Amino acid sequence: MEARNLLKLPLLFRPFAQTCRPRSTPSTLRKLTTSRQRLAIVNPSSPTPASASTTDTTHTSLGQLGEKIGRASASARTPSPPTTTTTTNTTTTTTTATGATPPSSLEAISLSRFYAEHPSASEHHLHVYAHKHNTHLTLTNEARNAIISISCGNLGFRKSQRGTYDAAFQLAAYLLTRMQQQGLMAKIEFLELVYRGFGQGRDAVTKVIMGVEGARLRGKICRVVDKTRLKIGGTRSPKPR
């Protein structure tokens, strides 16, 4: 809006009219022109004229990107030589072809094959039953007979304190200490870790086993099983609170 037209407007509308004026000054147009010229130049060896549109630049960059993707896909299709993986802790050497994943540990070995390779293996079981009110730990032998069975109430926790994270952490640390005192660490060759429930004690026991307290027991764990009971149908659940 021109200045002479602004003078004809009332004083109330003059600030609004000033804000509606175009902001494109000659310096701004000059900056836009130079930026468009920079975008039009794709290859410095063969520059395009300044009047070229940005669509040519987009098509050229997309063509270069398509060539790169084509070269990457062609190199991915070429077969690579087989890889050989050697573990330092054991004497197992695994050779696999492209696309095949080697078995990471005893998880890929079936139970029958495990006992076939270890006929005299005595597998113990550590059952972790963690619900929202308490945490129970039970260590059994190969015949599923209980050796140690404790809960948070045995450590002096009462009522709502038994379902906390700290109570389960102290319980797991106490169990490992008791196993060390009774000489069970040397007797256990393989240990199966069985989880049940999704209480706070589930994470607490895992934290203890992965920490300093479970350094001697951690290397003997051959299998981790989740035996949480899932109800399909059945009786009506209690009202959620």
C-alpha positions, 0 to 999 in steps of 0.5 A: 500500500502506498504512503499517500494511501496510508494518509487517507486511512484513519489513525486506527488502521494505519499500523495494520496497513503498515504490517500488511505491506510487502516485505520483499525489498531489493536486497531480499530479492537479490539474495533469493536470486543468488540462492537460486543460481547456487541451486541450479549449479549441480556440477561445477565442471558443466554449470547450467545457466542461471535461468534454469529451474530447480526441477532440473536440479532435483531430477539430476540429484535423483538420478545420481541417487538412483545410480548409487542405489543401483551400485549398492544393490549390485554389490549386495547381490554378489556372493561373499566368501564364507565367514569363520567365527571362532570363540575364545572361551570354548574350542568351538569353530563355526563356519557359515555361508552368507545369510545363515546365522550360527547358533549363539549358545546352548539355546539353539541346541535341543534338550535331547542333544544337550543331554546326549553331549553331556550324559553325566550332566546334573542340571539344577533349577532355580525357580523365581516366582515373582508376583505383586505381593511377594517373591519366592525363590526355590532351588531344586536338583535334577530330580526337581526336589527342593534344596532351598526355598525362601521368600521375602518373609524369611528376611523379616519383611512384612505386609506390603514390604515383601513385594518391593524391589529392594526386598527381592534384591536382598532375597536373591543376594541372600540365596547366593550367599547361602548357596556359597556357604553350603558348597552348592556352587561347586556341585552345580554344573548346569542351571536352568533359570525358570521365571514365573510372574511379572512382579518387581522381584523378576527384575531384581533377581536378574539384576543380582545374577548379572551383578557381582554377586552372581559372577560364579553362578552366571556362567553355569546358566544353560537355559532361561525359561518363562513359565508364567501361567496365562489364563485362556477363558476360565473363571472371571477375573477380579475387578481391576482397581 
